[in-house]
C-alpha cells in the first residue's frame, strides 16, 4: 500500500485509542499470551476480522484454521495489499512480522508451516482485532 491513505498516529493518540494490552501488542510489537480470553482463537462464526487501530478488513473466517497454537491463525490475508511484512530479529532467529498496511499496527507473524493452499500460517494476536460476524451468523 502506498503512503497515500495511510494513517499515522502519535504514541499519545495510540494510547488514547487503544487499551494498555492493545498498545503493548500493536504499537510496541509485543505478543499476547496464547489462549488469552477473547482473542478470537475459538471464534467459529463466519465473518471478517478487522484491525482494531483503523477498522481495515484483514482476515476472513474462510481463511481461518485451528493451528493448535492458541492464537487465531489464517492461511492468507483477505487481500494482498492489506498486510505488510518485515523481518523481525527480536529472537535468536529471524521471523516475518506482519502489520496492518493502513495504520501500521503490529498483528503477529507469518510462518511457512500452514495448510494448503498457501502453506502459510499467519499467527495473529487477537487483541489487535475486531470481529464483524456475517449477517445471520451473529
N, C-alpha and C positions, 0 to 999 in steps of 0.2 A: 504494500500500500504506500503510495507516495505521501510526502509530508502533508499534502493538501487533504484537509478533512480530519487530520489527527488532532487528538485532544491532548493538551499539555496542562498539567496541574502542578502547583507547588506542593511541597510537603504539608504545608498548613491546610491547603484545600483538600488534599487526600485525607488528612486526619479528621477534618470536619465531615467528610462524606462517608468514610469507612469506619467500621468497628476497629478496636485495637488489634484483634486477630486478623481481620482482613488487611489492615495496614501492614502488619508484620509479614504476612504471606505475600500479598500483592505488590507492595512497594519495596519492602526490604528483601524480597525474594526468598522468603522462608518456606517451610513446609509444615502443613498441619499434620497432626497425628493421624495415623491410619485408623480407620473405623470411627472417626470423630462423629458424634451425633449430628445429624442434619447435613452431612457432607455430600449427600446425593448418591453415595455408593449403592444404597439399597433402592434407589428410585427406579421403579419399573414402568411408570406410565409413559405414554407417547408424548413427545413434546420437544421443546428446544431449550438448551442451556445457554444462558447469556452471561456476558461479562458484568459483574457487579459494579464495575467502575464506569461503564458507559452504555450498557444495555445492548451491545452488539451481539447478535446471534453467533455463537461459536461452534456449538456441538449439537448434533441431532441425536435423539434417543435411538434412532435407527442405526447409528454407528457405535452405540454403547455396548460393552460386553463386560462380563464378570471376569476380571483378571486375577481375582483372589488376593489382591494386594491391600485392599482396604481403602482404596481411593477410586473414584469414578474413572473409568478408562474407556477410551474411544479408539476405533481403528482409523479414523480420519476426521478432520475438522469439517464443518458444514460447507465451507468454501475454501478455495486455495489461497485467497488473499486475506483471510480474517485473522490468521495467526502468523506471527513471525518467530523465528528461532535464532538462537545464538549459542555458542559453545560456552559451557559453564565449567570452570576449573575449581569449584569450591571443595570437591572431594579429592581423593588421590588419583582419580581418573577423569578424563573429560566426559561430560554429558551434554545432551542437547536440551537446552532450556527453551520453553515457549512462553510467549507473551501475546496479549491482545494487540492486534495490529493497529487498532484505532487509538487506544489510550495508553498502551504500554504496560498494563498491569500483568504481573507475573502469574502464569497459570499453572505451570508444572514442568514436566519433562517428557521428551519423546524417546522411546526405546524401540529397537528393531526386533522385538520378540512377541509381536501381536498376532492376531489371527488373519486369515485370508479375508479380503483380497489384497490388503496392503502390507500385511506383516508388521504393521506399526502398532505401538501401544502408547497413546497419548495419555499419560498418567497425570490427572488434573486434581488440583486442590479444590474441593467442593466449596470451601469458604469464600472463594472468589467468584462463585457462580450464583445466578438466579435461575429459576426454572419456570418456564411457561408451559403448562400442560396443554395438549391439543383439546379443542372444544369437545365435550362429551367424554373426556378422559380425566376430568378434574377430580 
